[in-house]
Amino acid sequence: MEINRNNINEIVRNSGAHPDKDYGQNFLLEPEIASKIVDALDIKQGEKVLEVGPGLGSLTHFLVEKSAITVCDIDERMIAFLKVVYKSNVEFVLNDIRKVDVSVYDKIIGNLPYNITSELVAFLLINARKAKKMVLMCQQEAFNRFFDVSGKDYGPISVLLHLLGESKKVLTLKPGMFYPAPKCNSLVFTVDFNKDNKYEEAIGTYKLAKSLFQNRRKTIYNNLSSYLKNKEKAKTILEKIGIESNKRPEDISPDMFLNLFKNI
């Protein structure tokens, strides 16, 4: 069922599936945009596709035209509605996505709940080890934490993302394109994973960066000294790989974090 401006109120009224702030639900009302988002996933025959947080099915409508899919939502009202609409080609999972085995999927798509976007992106990057591509929607400001590799928005998730693959902006969506309208722009981005990913190294580097970013205003030397509980070892490692001791975590590139992890 296509979700649009003309039918959203009737669907919400008849289904009782009112958007829940606790779940960060905002339903996309632009079918043409939804179709473009699904096209960006580039689904191939035989691939296992997962949709995270389908809501009332703005993306689901276009996904089932291309492939059999699995949809996962924590809200039983949304799953109940979708089960009425889609009798075939859809497997339904009523659960918190963070409790689901996502390692079996080739492609993942979703309009992520705004209140736990960073946590979900980290979960998917770490656990969806078979994934070739993801297409995700989030708050525009949240995307900066994934995309930037320097400055105040740079952080551990960006380190992990850049080590595992390449991200690219696809679309910017205005608040008025959703019901209810959020208070900010949304952004759709793709993640294309490297074929030769070394997951253990990437995840180890992410955990190291996460620890060192906890005190991001301290120097990398002070942070690393605390992490290793050894000032001399910290100094030796930084000198060996050519990182100035007065740099801060936000000055360290993903590749430098990887080098730091390998030397530790």
Protein Blocks (a to p, Z undefined) as FASTA:
>chain_A
ZZdfklmmmmmmmnopacdfklopacdfbfklmmmmmmmnopaehiacddehklnommmm
mmmmmoccddddfblklmmmmmmmmmghiacddddfklccfklpfbdcddddfklmmmmm
mmmmmmmmmbmbdcddddfklmmmmmpggdjkbcfklmmmmmmmccddfbdcdfklpccd
dfbdcddddddddfkbcfklmmmmmmmmmmmmmmmmbcfklmmmmmnopaklmmmmmmmn
opafkbcfklpcfklmmmmmmmZZ
